[in-house]
Amino acid sequence: MNLLLKIGLLSLFCVFCEAELKKEVFLSVPSLIKAAGYPAERHRVSTPDGYELQLHRIPAGRRSARRIADPTAKGKKAILIVHGLLGDSGNFVIMGPKRSLAYLLADAGYDVWLGNLRGNVYSSHKNLTRNNAKFWDFSFHEHGKYDFPAMVDKVLNITGLEKIMCVGHSMGTTSFFIMMALKPEYNDKIISFIALAPAVYFDNKRPLANLLLNTFDLPRILRERGILAFEPWLLQNLFANVCTLSRPETDMCMNVIFAIIGEDTDQNDWNMIPVYLNRLQSASLRHLEHYGKVAITGEFTTFSGGVFGPVKPYNLTNVRVPVSLLYGENDQLTEKSQIMRLAEQFKATGVLEEVRPACDWPKFNHLDFVFARDVGKLFNKPLIKYIDKLYHKYNIV
């Protein structure tokens, strides 16, 4: 067994050796959905460059599952939700039926599709293994160019619909905007897009990006040590050896995380932290480099030429569907000033539907969109009413 893997497994044991792990740690997303009493489907998506992705579907709510014989029937409202960095489709079910967006949408009558971007456990490649460096030769550019379009097409093909609604969180929003910039024909396939903590501009993180990529050249150091990606055990190892989760209110690691995403101890569900950590997904080192280039240059640019290569901004004027931008008042990663910069661009092209705080909670941070203790009542239930409003506004019954 690879030495690094042994260290990772040992660290994983140490992180949780004093805690009784919840069943949610071990279940696949479809199994989680079924265990919650909802119907679940798996669908395979193939990308033009050889990646195989899973789409997880909740075609009906708990009460209506047996009554719906044909989930493709006219009038069924389909919605595709795409996760952020280090996440997967489970982000939108892990908090349970009373809190998670996917369950609440299904109960509200939506045909819910949960996407998975390449790199997480629900992805593979036709010819490359995860131990091959070429497998990890991607960033969110490829998510937008290949993954997101393939998932949209799959949903349309299965449902027989002409258009669907899309929701993205963090990197899910990055990927959506790249899809539209590179493939403007997808405007004809989308009803509207709701961006949760949209990750497009990071001028506020320029000093951090320079430190990691210019001063330390962290990706190079990791690659020289045989590390091909940010694997979950790397963070688990950090928590095992440096952090003190038994005292999260004074833990150095939590303070560092809060400094990046925004402090909100009130909405942390401390009992769920072992679940979050154990369900973290892998990410390419290129993600760090590409986001770093965006931060350093101040432009939503391609990765062409590397971190310090030429700046080639994505053409956001190609986005022609109504766009809603929702931000956390205390989100220090995708902070309000950066969201407002994006809003001005979409306002100028006439596609800005709305830009507003996610909710009234002043400490709402980057991860609260999916993991806040009260995410159901604070954010998701009002969000569903907003989604209903958009469907009615654009005459989609």
C-alpha positions in Angstrom: 0.0 0.0 0.0 1.3 3.5 -0.9 2.9 5.1 2.2 0.9 8.3 1.7 -2.3 6.3 1.6 -1.3 4.5 4.8 -0.7 7.8 6.5 -4.1 9.1 5.2 -6.0 6.0 6.5 -4.2 6.3 9.9 -5.1 10.0 10.1 -8.7 9.2 9.2 -8.9 6.8 12.1 -7.3 9.2 14.5 -9.7 12.0 13.5 -12.7 9.9 14.4 -11.4 7.4 16.9 -13.2 9.2 19.8 -16.4 9.7 17.9 -19.2 7.4 16.9 -19.6 7.8 13.2 -23.1 8.4 11.9 -24.5 6.1 9.1 -24.4 9.1 6.8 -20.7 8.8 6.6 -20.7 5.5 4.8 -23.8 5.6 2.5 -23.6 6.5 -1.2 -25.8 9.4 -2.2 -28.5 7.2 -3.8 -28.5 5.1 -0.6 -28.9 8.2 1.5 -31.8 9.3 -0.6 -33.5 5.9 -0.3 -32.9 5.7 3.4 -34.7 9.1 3.8 -37.7 7.6 2.1 -37.4 9.1 -1.4 -37.1 7.4 -4.8 -33.6 7.6 -6.2 -32.1 7.0 -9.6 -28.5 6.8 -11.0 -27.8 8.0 -14.5 -24.4 7.8 -16.3 -23.1 10.8 -18.3 -20.2 10.5 -20.8 -18.2 13.6 -21.6 -16.5 14.2 -25.0 -13.1 13.8 -23.4 -13.7 10.4 -21.9 -14.9 11.1 -18.3 -17.9 9.2 -16.9 -20.1 11.1 -14.4 -23.0 10.0 -12.3 -26.2 12.1 -12.0 -28.4 11.4 -9.0 -32.1 11.9 -9.5 -35.0 12.3 -7.0 -38.0 12.2 -9.4 -40.7 12.7 -6.7 -41.2 13.6 -3.0 -41.8 11.0 -0.3 -45.6 11.3 -0.3 -46.0 11.5 -4.1 -43.5 8.8 -5.1 -46.1 6.0 -5.6 -48.6 8.3 -7.3 -46.3 9.4 -10.1 -46.2 6.7 -12.7 -44.5 8.9 -15.4 -42.0 11.5 -14.0 -41.6 12.8 -17.6 -45.2 13.7 -17.9 -46.0 17.2 -19.2 -45.7 19.8 -16.5 -43.0 18.1 -14.4 -40.5 20.8 -13.4 -36.9 19.6 -13.7 -34.0 21.3 -11.9 -30.3 20.5 -12.0 -28.2 21.4 -9.0 -24.4 21.4 -9.1 -22.0 21.4 -6.2 -18.9 23.3 -5.3 -15.2 22.5 -4.7 -14.5 19.4 -2.6 -18.2 18.5 -2.8 -20.5 16.2 -4.6 -24.2 15.6 -5.1 -24.5 14.6 -1.4 -24.1 18.3 -0.4 -27.8 18.8 -1.2 -29.1 15.8 0.8 -26.7 15.4 3.7 -28.6 17.6 6.1 -31.7 15.5 5.9 -35.3 15.8 4.6 -36.3 18.8 6.7 -33.2 20.9 5.8 -31.6 19.8 2.5 -32.5 21.6 -0.7 -33.0 18.5 -2.8 -35.5 16.9 -0.5 -37.5 20.1 -0.1 -37.6 20.6 -3.8 -38.8 17.0 -4.4 -41.5 17.5 -1.9 -42.5 20.7 -3.6 -43.1 18.8 -6.9 -39.8 19.2 -8.7 -37.9 16.5 -10.6 -34.5 17.0 -8.9 -31.2 16.2 -10.6 -28.0 16.3 -8.6 -24.8 16.7 -10.7 -21.3 15.5 -10.0 -18.3 17.1 -11.6 -15.2 15.2 -12.6 -12.8 14.4 -9.8 -15.2 13.3 -7.0 -16.0 9.7 -6.1 -18.9 9.6 -8.6 -16.6 10.1 -11.6 -14.1 8.0 -13.6 -12.4 7.9 -17.0 -12.7 5.4 -19.8 -9.0 5.0 -20.2 -7.3 6.7 -17.2 -7.1 5.7 -13.6 -7.1 8.1 -10.7 -3.4 7.4 -10.2 -2.6 8.8 -13.6 -1.5 12.4 -13.6 -3.4 13.0 -16.8 -6.7 12.1 -15.0 -6.2 15.3 -12.9 -5.3 17.6 -15.8 -8.4 19.7 -15.5 -9.9 22.7 -13.7 -13.3 24.2 -13.6 -12.7 25.1 -17.3 -13.3 21.5 -18.2 -16.3 21.4 -15.8 -17.9 24.2 -17.8 -16.7 23.0 -21.3 -17.6 19.3 -20.9 -19.3 18.3 -17.6 -22.1 20.8 -17.2 -23.3 20.6 -20.8 -23.2 16.8 -20.8 -25.4 16.8 -17.6 -27.9 19.3 -19.0 -28.2 17.3 -22.2 -28.7 14.1 -20.2 -31.5 15.6 -18.1 -33.3 17.0 -21.2 -32.9 13.6 -23.0 -34.4 11.6 -20.1 -37.2 14.0 -19.3 -38.1 15.0 -22.8 -38.2 18.7 -21.7 -37.0 21.5 -23.8 -35.6 23.6 -20.9 -34.6 23.1 -17.3 -33.8 25.3 -14.3 -30.2 25.3 -13.0 -28.8 26.0 -9.5 -25.1 26.1 -8.7 -23.1 26.6 -5.5 -19.7 28.2 -5.6 -17.7 26.3 -8.2 -21.0 25.0 -9.6 -21.6 28.6 -10.6 -18.1 29.0 -12.1 -18.7 26.0 -14.2 -22.2 27.2 -15.4 -20.9 30.6 -16.5 -18.0 29.0 -18.4 -20.5 26.7 -20.1 -22.5 29.7 -21.3 -19.4 31.6 -22.3 -18.0 28.8 -24.4 -21.3 27.3 -25.6 -23.9 30.0 -25.9 -26.3 27.6 -27.6 -27.1 26.3 -24.1 -29.0 29.5 -23.5 -31.8 27.8 -25.4 -31.8 24.9 -22.9 -31.9 26.9 -19.6 -35.0 28.6 -18.1 -33.0 30.5 -15.5 -29.9 30.2 -13.3 -29.6 30.8 -9.6 -26.1 31.3 -8.4 -25.4 30.6 -4.7 -22.2 32.3 -3.6 -21.1 32.8 -7.2 -17.4 32.2 -7.6 -16.3 34.4 -10.5 -14.2 37.2 -9.0 -11.7 37.0 -6.1 -9.8 40.3 -6.0 -10.2 40.1 -2.2 -8.1 36.9 -2.2 -5.2 38.2 -4.3 -2.7 38.3 -1.4 -3.5 34.7 -0.4 -3.3 33.5 -4.0 0.1 35.2 -4.4 1.4 33.6 -1.2 0.3 30.1 -2.2 1.2 30.2 -5.9 4.0 32.8 -6.2 5.8 32.8 -2.9 5.4 29.1 -2.0 4.5 27.6 -5.4 2.4 25.0 -3.4 1.2 23.0 -6.4 4.8 22.4 -7.6 5.8 21.2 -4.1 2.8 18.8 -3.9 3.5 17.4 -7.4 7.2 16.8 -6.6 6.0 14.7 -3.6 3.8 12.6 -5.8 0.5 14.2 -4.8 -1.7 14.5 -7.9 -4.7 16.1 -6.3 -6.2 17.4 -3.1 -7.3 14.1 -1.7 -9.7 14.0 1.3 -7.1 12.3 3.5 -4.8 15.4 3.2 -7.3 17.5 5.0 -8.2 14.6 7.4 -4.5 14.3 8.2 -4.4 18.0 9.0 -7.4 17.7 11.3 -5.9 14.7 13.0 -2.5 16.2 13.8 -3.1 19.9 14.1 -6.8 20.5 14.9 -8.7 20.0 18.1 -12.3 19.3 17.1 -13.3 18.5 20.6 -12.9 22.2 21.3 -14.0 23.8 18.0 -14.7 27.2 19.5 -10.9 27.6 20.3 -9.5 25.4 17.5 -6.8 27.0 15.3 -8.0 25.2 12.2 -11.6 26.4 12.6 -10.3 29.9 13.0 -8.3 29.6 9.8 -11.4 28.2 8.0 -13.6 31.0 9.3 -11.0 33.6 8.2 -11.4 32.3 4.7 -15.2 31.7 4.5 -16.6 33.9 7.2 -17.2 33.1 10.9 -20.6 31.6 11.8 -20.3 29.4 14.9 -24.0 29.9 15.6 -24.9 28.0 12.5 -22.3 25.2 12.8 -23.9 21.8 13.4 -20.9 20.5 15.4 -22.3 16.9 15.4 -22.1 16.9 11.6 -18.5 17.9 11.3 -17.2 14.2 11.3 -19.7 13.6 8.5 -18.6 16.5 6.4 -14.9 15.6 6.8 -15.4 12.0 6.0 -17.4 12.9 2.9 -15.0 15.4 1.5 -14.2 14.9 -2.2 -11.0 15.2 -4.3 -10.0 18.2 -6.3 -7.4 18.8 -8.9 -4.4 21.0 -8.1 -5.3 22.9 -11.2 -8.4 24.2 -9.4 -6.1 26.0 -6.9 -4.0 27.3 -9.8 -6.9 28.5 -11.9 -8.8 30.2 -9.1 -5.4 31.7 -8.1 -4.9 33.1 -11.6 -8.4 34.7 -11.4 -7.6 36.3 -8.1 -4.1 37.5 -9.1 -5.2 39.0 -12.5 -8.6 40.3 -11.2 -10.2 38.8 -14.3 -12.5 35.8 -14.9 -9.9 34.3 -17.2 -9.0 31.0 -18.8 -6.0 29.0 -17.6 -4.3 29.2 -21.0 -0.5 29.6 -20.5 -0.6 28.8 -16.8 -0.9 31.0 -13.7 1.3 33.7 -15.1 0.3 33.3 -18.7 -1.8 35.7 -20.8 -5.1 36.9 -19.5 -8.0 35.7 -21.7 -11.3 36.6 -20.0 -14.4 34.4 -20.6 -17.1 36.2 -22.6 -19.9 36.7 -20.1 -21.9 38.7 -22.6 -22.8 35.2 -24.0 -25.0 34.6 -20.9 -28.5 35.4 -22.1 -30.7 33.6 -19.5 -32.0 35.3 -16.4 -29.4 35.1 -13.6 -30.0 35.5 -9.9 -27.0 36.1 -7.6 -27.4 35.2 -3.9 -24.6 36.0 -1.5 -23.9 35.6 2.2 -23.6 38.8 4.2 -20.6 37.3 6.0 -19.1 35.3 3.1 -15.4 36.2 3.1 -14.5 33.9 0.2 -17.0 35.1 -2.5 -17.7 38.4 -0.7 -20.4 40.9 -1.5 -18.2 43.4 -3.4 -17.1 40.7 -5.8 -20.7 39.6 -6.3 -21.8 43.2 -7.0 -19.1 43.5 -9.6 -20.5 40.5 -11.4 -24.1 41.9 -11.0 -23.1 45.1 -12.7 -21.9 43.1 -15.8 -25.2 41.2 -16.0 -27.2 44.3 -15.4 -25.4 45.9 -18.3 -26.4 43.0 -20.6 -29.9 42.9 -19.3 -29.9 39.3 -17.8 -29.7 40.2 -14.1 -32.8 38.9 -12.5 -31.9 39.8 -8.9 -28.9 40.2 -6.7 -29.5 40.0 -2.9 -28.4 38.5 0.4 -29.3 34.8 0.8 -31.2 35.5 4.0 -31.6 37.8 6.9 -28.9 36.1 9.0 -26.0 38.5 9.2 -23.3 35.8 9.7 -24.4 33.7 6.8 -21.1 32.4 5.2 -19.9 30.5 2.2 -20.7 27.0 3.5 -24.0 28.0 5.2 -25.7 27.7 1.8 -25.5 23.9 2.2 -24.4 23.1 5.8 -26.0 25.7 8.1 -27.7 24.2 11.1 -31.0 26.0 10.2 -30.4 26.0 6.4 -33.9 24.7 5.8 -35.9 27.5 7.3 -33.2 30.2 6.9 -32.5 29.7 3.2 -33.9 26.6 1.4 -37.7 27.0 2.0 -37.6 30.7 0.9 -35.4 29.7 -2.0 -38.1 27.2 -3.2 -40.7 30.0 -3.2 -38.4 32.1 -5.3 -37.9 29.2 -7.7 -41.7 28.8 -8.0 -41.9 32.5 -8.7 -39.4 32.2 -11.6 -41.2 29.3 -13.1 -44.5 31.2 -13.1 -42.8 34.4 -14.4 -41.4 32.6 -17.4 -44.6 30.7 -18.1 -43.2 27.3 -17.2 -46.1 25.5 -15.4 
